[in-house]
C-alpha cells in the first residue's frame, strides 16, 4: 500500500509567497458586492488584507478559512 501524505495548506502559516497576491473573502459588504483585496502579511491561520480604497471595510486580519487565495 502506498504511503500518501495529505498536505493541508491552511493548517500552517501561509507561505510568504502569498504576500502581494489577491484575496477573495467569503464575507459580503452591506452593498452586496465581492470583497477582493491584496494580502499584506501572513501569520498562522490568517492573512492581513488591504481592501481597495472606497470600500467600507478597513484593512483587517482574515482567517484563511474565510476566503480564497486567487490565481495570479
N, CA, C and O atoms as a GROMACS GRO file, in nm:
protein
  288
    1UNK      N    1   0.084  -0.119   0.000
    1UNK     CA    2   0.000   0.000   0.000
    1UNK      C    3   0.088   0.124   0.000
    1UNK      O    4   0.188   0.130   0.071
    2UNK      N    5   0.052   0.220  -0.078
    2UNK     CA    6   0.129   0.343  -0.088
    2UNK      C    7   0.107   0.429   0.035
    2UNK      O    8  -0.001   0.431   0.094
    3UNK      N    9   0.212   0.500   0.072
    3UNK     CA   10   0.202   0.594   0.183
    3UNK      C   11   0.170   0.731   0.124
    3UNK      O   12   0.256   0.796   0.065
    4UNK      N   13   0.048   0.775   0.140
    4UNK     CA   14   0.004   0.902   0.083
    4UNK      C   15   0.000   1.006   0.194
    4UNK      O   16  -0.068   0.989   0.295
    5UNK      N   17   0.073   1.114   0.173
    5UNK     CA   18   0.075   1.223   0.271
    5UNK      C   19  -0.016   1.334   0.221
    5UNK      O   20  -0.001   1.383   0.109
    6UNK      N   21  -0.110   1.373   0.305
    6UNK     CA   22  -0.202   1.481   0.269
    6UNK      C   23  -0.151   1.609   0.332
    6UNK      O   24  -0.123   1.614   0.451
    7UNK      N   25  -0.139   1.713   0.250
    7UNK     CA   26  -0.089   1.841   0.298
    7UNK      C   27  -0.204   1.941   0.301
    7UNK      O   28  -0.267   1.967   0.199
    8UNK      N   29  -0.231   1.995   0.418
    8UNK     CA   30  -0.336   2.096   0.433
    8UNK      C   31  -0.268   2.232   0.444
    8UNK      O   32  -0.207   2.263   0.546
    9UNK      N   33  -0.278   2.313   0.339
    9UNK     CA   34  -0.209   2.442   0.340
    9UNK      C   35  -0.265   2.538   0.444
    9UNK      O   36  -0.199   2.636   0.479
   10UNK      N   37  -0.386   2.512   0.494
   10UNK     CA   38  -0.444   2.601   0.593
   10UNK      C   39  -0.406   2.563   0.736
   10UNK      O   40  -0.437   2.637   0.830
   11UNK      N   41  -0.342   2.449   0.755
   11UNK     CA   42  -0.308   2.404   0.889
   11UNK      C   43  -0.186   2.476   0.944
   11UNK      O   44  -0.167   2.481   1.066
   12UNK      N   45  -0.106   2.533   0.858
   12UNK     CA   46   0.016   2.600   0.899
   12UNK      C   47   0.009   2.747   0.857
   12UNK      O   48  -0.091   2.794   0.803
   13UNK      N   49   0.117   2.815   0.883
   13UNK     CA   50   0.126   2.955   0.842
   13UNK      C   51   0.129   2.962   0.689
   13UNK      O   52   0.204   2.886   0.627
   14UNK      N   53   0.050   3.049   0.629
   14UNK     CA   54   0.058   3.064   0.484
   14UNK      C   55   0.200   3.103   0.443
   14UNK      O   56   0.271   3.169   0.518
   15UNK      N   57   0.238   3.064   0.326
   15UNK     CA   58   0.370   3.092   0.273
   15UNK      C   59   0.386   3.243   0.248
   15UNK      O   60   0.290   3.311   0.213
   16UNK      N   61   0.508   3.293   0.266
   16UNK     CA   62   0.535   3.435   0.238
   16UNK      C   63   0.507   3.470   0.092
   16UNK      O   64   0.489   3.587   0.059
   17UNK      N   65   0.503   3.370   0.005
   17UNK     CA   66   0.473   3.394  -0.136
   17UNK      C   67   0.330   3.445  -0.154
   17UNK      O   68   0.296   3.497  -0.260
   18UNK      N   69   0.246   3.430  -0.052
   18UNK     CA   70   0.109   3.481  -0.060
   18UNK      C   71   0.106   3.633  -0.055
   18UNK      O   72   0.010   3.694  -0.104
   19UNK      N   73   0.208   3.696   0.002
   19UNK     CA   74   0.209   3.843   0.015
   19UNK      C   75   0.209   3.905  -0.124
   19UNK      O   76   0.288   3.868  -0.210
   20UNK      N   77   0.119   4.002  -0.143
   20UNK     CA   78   0.105   4.068  -0.272
   20UNK      C   79   0.002   4.003  -0.364
   20UNK      O   80  -0.030   4.059  -0.468
   21UNK      N   81  -0.049   3.886  -0.327
   21UNK     CA   82  -0.150   3.818  -0.408
   21UNK      C   83  -0.289   3.865  -0.367
   21UNK      O   84  -0.308   3.918  -0.258
   22UNK      N   85  -0.384   3.845  -0.456
   22UNK     CA   86  -0.522   3.886  -0.428
   22UNK      C   87  -0.592   3.784  -0.340
   22UNK      O   88  -0.567   3.664  -0.349
   23UNK      N   89  -0.682   3.834  -0.253
   23UNK     CA   90  -0.759   3.752  -0.159
   23UNK      C   91  -0.906   3.778  -0.183
   23UNK      O   92  -0.950   3.893  -0.184
   24UNK      N   93  -0.983   3.671  -0.203
   24UNK     CA   94  -1.128   3.683  -0.224
   24UNK      C   95  -1.197   3.634  -0.097
   24UNK      O   96  -1.195   3.515  -0.068
   25UNK      N   97  -1.257   3.726  -0.023
   25UNK     CA   98  -1.320   3.692   0.105
   25UNK      C   99  -1.458   3.633   0.084
   25UNK      O  100  -1.527   3.666  -0.012
   26UNK      N  101  -1.498   3.545   0.176
   26UNK     CA  102  -1.634   3.492   0.172
   26UNK      C  103  -1.732   3.588   0.238
   26UNK      O  104  -1.853   3.572   0.225
   27UNK      N  105  -1.678   3.689   0.311
   27UNK     CA  106  -1.766   3.790   0.371
   27UNK      C  107  -1.822   3.880   0.261
   27UNK      O  108  -1.757   3.900   0.158
   28UNK      N  109  -1.938   3.934   0.283
   28UNK     CA  110  -2.000   4.026   0.188
   28UNK      C  111  -2.022   4.160   0.256
   28UNK      O  112  -2.072   4.165   0.369
   29UNK      N  113  -1.986   4.270   0.190
   29UNK     CA  114  -2.015   4.402   0.247
   29UNK      C  115  -2.165   4.430   0.238
   29UNK      O  116  -2.239   4.358   0.170
   30UNK      N  117  -2.209   4.533   0.306
   30UNK     CA  118  -2.352   4.569   0.305
   30UNK      C  119  -2.402   4.599   0.165
   30UNK      O  120  -2.521   4.581   0.136
   31UNK      N  121  -2.313   4.644   0.077
   31UNK     CA  122  -2.354   4.677  -0.059
   31UNK      C  123  -2.382   4.552  -0.142
   31UNK      O  124  -2.439   4.560  -0.250
   32UNK      N  125  -2.341   4.434  -0.090
   32UNK     CA  126  -2.367   4.309  -0.160
   32UNK      C  127  -2.261   4.270  -0.261
   32UNK      O  128  -2.273   4.166  -0.326
   33UNK      N  129  -2.157   4.351  -0.276
   33UNK     CA  130  -2.050   4.320  -0.372
   33UNK      C  131  -1.955   4.214  -0.321
   33UNK      O  132  -1.978   4.152  -0.217
   34UNK      N  133  -1.850   4.193  -0.396
   34UNK     CA  134  -1.747   4.097  -0.360
   34UNK      C  135  -1.633   4.170  -0.290
   34UNK      O  136  -1.598   4.281  -0.328
   35UNK      N  137  -1.575   4.107  -0.187
   35UNK     CA  138  -1.459   4.164  -0.118
   35UNK      C  139  -1.333   4.099  -0.174
   35UNK      O  140  -1.305   3.983  -0.147
   36UNK      N  141  -1.258   4.176  -0.251
   36UNK     CA  142  -1.132   4.128  -0.307
   36UNK      C  143  -1.025   4.230  -0.271
   36UNK      O  144  -1.035   4.347  -0.307
   37UNK      N  145  -0.922   4.183  -0.200
   37UNK     CA  146  -0.815   4.272  -0.156
   37UNK      C  147  -0.680   4.212  -0.184
   37UNK      O  148  -0.668   4.109  -0.251
   38UNK      N  149  -0.575   4.276  -0.132
   38UNK     CA  150  -0.438   4.232  -0.151
   38UNK      C  151  -0.381   4.190  -0.016
   38UNK      O  152  -0.398   4.260   0.084
   39UNK      N  153  -0.314   4.075  -0.012
   39UNK     CA  154  -0.254   4.024   0.111
   39UNK      C  155  -0.128   4.104   0.142
   39UNK      O  156  -0.038   4.116   0.058
   40UNK      N  157  -0.123   4.160   0.263
   40UNK     CA  158  -0.009   4.243   0.304
   40UNK      C  159   0.083   4.171   0.402
   40UNK      O  160   0.201   4.204   0.410
   41UNK      N  161   0.031   4.073   0.478
   41UNK     CA  162   0.111   4.000   0.577
   41UNK      C  163   0.043   3.866   0.603
   41UNK      O  164  -0.076   3.849   0.576
   42UNK      N  165   0.120   3.772   0.657
   42UNK     CA  166   0.065   3.641   0.691
   42UNK      C  167   0.105   3.603   0.833
   42UNK      O  168   0.207   3.649   0.884
   43UNK      N  169   0.023   3.521   0.895
   43UNK     CA  170   0.054   3.461   1.025
   43UNK      C  171  -0.022   3.328   1.029
   43UNK      O  172  -0.109   3.306   0.945
   44UNK      N  173   0.009   3.240   1.124
   44UNK     CA  174  -0.059   3.110   1.125
   44UNK      C  175  -0.212   3.125   1.127
   44UNK      O  176  -0.268   3.184   1.219
   45UNK      N  177  -0.277   3.070   1.026
   45UNK     CA  178  -0.422   3.070   1.018
   45UNK      C  179  -0.487   3.199   0.973
   45UNK      O  180  -0.610   3.208   0.973
   46UNK      N  181  -0.408   3.300   0.935
   46UNK     CA  182  -0.468   3.428   0.896
   46UNK      C  183  -0.381   3.505   0.798
   46UNK      O  184  -0.260   3.483   0.788
   47UNK      N  185  -0.445   3.594   0.725
   47UNK     CA  186  -0.376   3.686   0.635
   47UNK      C  187  -0.426   3.827   0.662
   47UNK      O  188  -0.543   3.847   0.692
   48UNK      N  189  -0.337   3.926   0.651
   48UNK     CA  190  -0.376   4.066   0.666
   48UNK      C  191  -0.405   4.120   0.527
   48UNK      O  192  -0.320   4.115   0.438
   49UNK      N  193  -0.527   4.170   0.508
   49UNK     CA  194  -0.572   4.211   0.376
   49UNK      C  195  -0.595   4.361   0.371
   49UNK      O  196  -0.657   4.420   0.460
   50UNK      N  197  -0.544   4.423   0.264
   50UNK     CA  198  -0.574   4.564   0.236
   50UNK      C  199  -0.683   4.565   0.129
   50UNK      O  200  -0.664   4.514   0.019
   51UNK      N  201  -0.796   4.623   0.166
   51UNK     CA  202  -0.910   4.631   0.075
   51UNK      C  203  -0.896   4.754  -0.013
   51UNK      O  204  -0.825   4.847   0.025
   52UNK      N  205  -0.961   4.757  -0.129
   52UNK     CA  206  -0.950   4.872  -0.219
   52UNK      C  207  -1.000   5.001  -0.155
   52UNK      O  208  -1.088   4.997  -0.069
   53UNK      N  209  -0.944   5.115  -0.196
   53UNK     CA  210  -0.994   5.243  -0.145
   53UNK      C  211  -1.143   5.259  -0.178
   53UNK      O  212  -1.188   5.220  -0.285
   54UNK      N  213  -1.215   5.315  -0.085
   54UNK     CA  214  -1.358   5.336  -0.106
   54UNK      C  215  -1.446   5.225  -0.052
   54UNK      O  216  -1.566   5.244  -0.038
   55UNK      N  217  -1.388   5.108  -0.019
   55UNK     CA  218  -1.467   5.003   0.041
   55UNK      C  219  -1.492   5.038   0.186
   55UNK      O  220  -1.405   5.095   0.252
   56UNK      N  221  -1.611   5.005   0.238
   56UNK     CA  222  -1.644   5.040   0.376
   56UNK      C  223  -1.576   4.948   0.479
   56UNK      O  224  -1.607   4.956   0.598
   57UNK      N  225  -1.484   4.863   0.435
   57UNK     CA  226  -1.418   4.769   0.524
   57UNK      C  227  -1.272   4.812   0.544
   57UNK      O  228  -1.201   4.829   0.445
   58UNK      N  229  -1.227   4.832   0.669
   58UNK     CA  230  -1.086   4.869   0.691
   58UNK      C  231  -0.994   4.748   0.670
   58UNK      O  232  -1.040   4.634   0.667
   59UNK      N  233  -0.863   4.775   0.657
   59UNK     CA  234  -0.766   4.665   0.650
   59UNK      C  235  -0.789   4.574   0.769
   59UNK      O  236  -0.815   4.621   0.879
   60UNK      N  237  -0.780   4.444   0.747
   60UNK     CA  238  -0.815   4.351   0.855
   60UNK      C  239  -0.742   4.219   0.841
   60UNK      O  240  -0.696   4.182   0.733
   61UNK      N  241  -0.733   4.147   0.954
   61UNK     CA  242  -0.683   4.010   0.954
   61UNK      C  243  -0.801   3.921   0.921
   61UNK      O  244  -0.907   3.932   0.983
   62UNK      N  245  -0.784   3.833   0.824
   62UNK     CA  246  -0.890   3.741   0.781
   62UNK      C  247  -0.842   3.598   0.804
   62UNK      O  248  -0.729   3.564   0.770
   63UNK      N  249  -0.928   3.515   0.862
   63UNK     CA  250  -0.894   3.373   0.879
   63UNK      C  251  -0.882   3.308   0.742
   63UNK      O  252  -0.959   3.339   0.651
   64UNK      N  253  -0.785   3.218   0.728
   64UNK     CA  254  -0.764   3.155   0.597
   64UNK      C  255  -0.881   3.068   0.553
   64UNK      O  256  -0.893   3.037   0.434
   65UNK      N  257  -0.968   3.029   0.645
   65UNK     CA  258  -1.085   2.951   0.605
   65UNK      C  259  -1.203   3.040   0.568
   65UNK      O  260  -1.312   2.989   0.541
   66UNK      N  261  -1.183   3.172   0.565
   66UNK     CA  262  -1.290   3.266   0.530
   66UNK      C  263  -1.265   3.334   0.396
   66UNK      O  264  -1.314   3.444   0.372
   67UNK      N  265  -1.187   3.269   0.311
   67UNK     CA  266  -1.160   3.328   0.181
   67UNK      C  267  -1.077   3.235   0.095
   67UNK      O  268  -1.050   3.120   0.131
   68UNK      N  269  -1.038   3.287  -0.022
   68UNK     CA  270  -0.964   3.207  -0.118
   68UNK      C  271  -0.848   3.287  -0.174
   68UNK      O  272  -0.863   3.405  -0.208
   69UNK      N  273  -0.732   3.223  -0.183
   69UNK     CA  274  -0.617   3.282  -0.249
   69UNK      C  275  -0.645   3.276  -0.398
   69UNK      O  276  -0.667   3.168  -0.453
   70UNK      N  277  -0.644   3.392  -0.464
   70UNK     CA  278  -0.679   3.396  -0.606
   70UNK      C  279  -0.557   3.366  -0.692
   70UNK      O  280  -0.444   3.391  -0.652
   71UNK      N  281  -0.582   3.314  -0.810
   71UNK     CA  282  -0.473   3.287  -0.904
   71UNK      C  283  -0.415   3.419  -0.952
   71UNK      O  284  -0.484   3.520  -0.959
   72UNK      N  285  -0.286   3.416  -0.985
   72UNK     CA  286  -0.221   3.539  -1.033
   72UNK      C  287  -0.247   3.558  -1.179
   72UNK      O  288  -0.201   3.657  -1.237
   0.00000   0.00000   0.00000
